[in-house]
Amino acid sequence: MYSLYSHPNSTYSKRVHIYMKYRKLEYETIHVALDKLENRKKPFLQINPYGKVPVLKDGEFLLSESSAIIRYLEEKHQFSNPLFPHDLQKRALLNQMVNQCESEYCFPNSVVYFSKKFVPEEKWEPKRMKDSSKRIGRHLEIVDSILSKDQYMFANQFGLLEILYAPFIEHNQMMDTNTPDSVENWIKRVMEERAVKDVLGT
């Protein structure tokens, strides 16, 4: 059985939980108390020297970074409905979209969300937050060009991108940016997926 080191407030951990539920993989959750800085203490640093969750344990094998974990499990299990297409160019395009998801939405989303959720307003960095919101807005305009034609981000079906975006778009209303109708509707569809609801409680 797999073990997943995670914390319930970790958006990146939630991605892997959603994936594991989606693929119906058996695993145990090992709670890492980020609020008590357990991730910065020697026992956990021996598991991941970067002090971050999630970390997957498969026997003696340890792997961190949510997208790397998901790719590893996909390649290991060889599901009949793979999240990564076999065609080289289609797979390359999906990998491009994964990188854009990370840099153009998830990272700036984290800047705004973390500040509003965990930092007193007097300690906010308004310019950084505003720049992050603008970056998200530009990204959603591009996403709109896809979702105005299709129901989902890639191959017009729920897949890898929805799993990666889900814990972040859950807080999209906090981003202080315009969200096109097509994106709003996509968010609603994603939040209704069984694996997403099981993890996020939507």
GINORGI-V677152 format. One record per backbone hydrogen bond with DSSP energy under -0.5 kcal/mol. CO is the residue of the C=O (numbers start at 0). NH is the residue of the N-H. Records with the same first field share a line. If there is no record, write none. Layout:
BEGIN
CO=NH / NH
END
This chain:
BEGIN
1=27
2=4 / 56
3=5 / 29
4=53 / 54
5=31
6=9
8=10
9=13
10=14
11=15
12=16
13=17
14=18
15=19
16=20
17=21
18=22
19=23 / 24
20=23
25=1
27=3 / 29
28=30
29=5
30=32
31=33
32=35 / 37
33=36
36=39
37=40
40=43 / 44
41=45
43=46 / 47
47=50
53=64
54=4
55=57 / 62
56=2 / 58
57=59 / 60
60=57
62=55
64=68
65=69
66=70
67=71
68=72
69=73
70=74
71=75
72=76
73=77
78=81
82=84
86=90
87=91
88=92
89=93
90=94
91=95
92=96
93=97
94=98
95=99
96=100
97=101
98=102
99=103 / 104
100=104 / 105
101=106
104=108
105=109
106=110
107=111
108=112
109=113
110=114
111=115
112=116
113=117 / 118
114=118
119=122
120=123
123=125
124=128
125=129
126=130
127=131
128=132
129=133
130=134
131=135
132=136
133=137
134=138
135=139
136=140
137=141
138=142
139=143
140=144
141=144 / 145
142=145 / 146
143=147
145=148 / 149
153=156
158=162
159=163
160=164
161=165
162=166
164=167 / 168
165=169
167=170
168=171
170=173
171=174
177=179
179=182 / 183
180=184
181=185
182=186
183=187
184=188
185=189
186=190
187=191
188=191 / 192
189=192
192=196
193=197
194=198
195=199
196=200
END
